[in-house]
């Protein structure tokens, strides 16, 4: 009887370790790829020596579309180049438990139901907690609105859908135009393939 209890205990420990390893691997995979992700605190610290806009990917561990963005959108060479060259790219878990101190305010995790939310995520998203969600901050940490009345850019985006928004902010077009005008009159997509005319028959 004692032997079977020991076996059961060992099996439970093995399962726990396996799930812990999977969770760690998933967390590491979330930061894998060509984009040079950093924490919010790291981005703020870097801004003290070199001013740059901050791009924040607000995600959760259970968000399926967030994982699709990580797999299909962020590894895209054009997306990664824009993020790395023009922004401090930040991954922020909207349900993280660690406090974040920013400009003298301590933002905390607030338990709610079976999960909860982080106060910084709520502040960045104006309490509209949907994921994936993306926030742009200018060099003075002010939120850049993509659409009038919205502090963030919610929802899954394919690379060719996401690129115009990054380009719009990176090139400071938001200061003199709205996103619709920019896409119609200025934006040139790197994903549009020019089709060469077929040679005529001689």
Helices and strands as residue ranges (DSSP letters): H 2-30, H 40-47, E 53-59, H 64-68, I 69-73, H 77-86, E 87-93, E 100-102, E 105-107, E 109-112, E 115-118, H 119-124, E 133-137, E 153-154, H 159-170, G 173-175, H 179-181, I 182-186
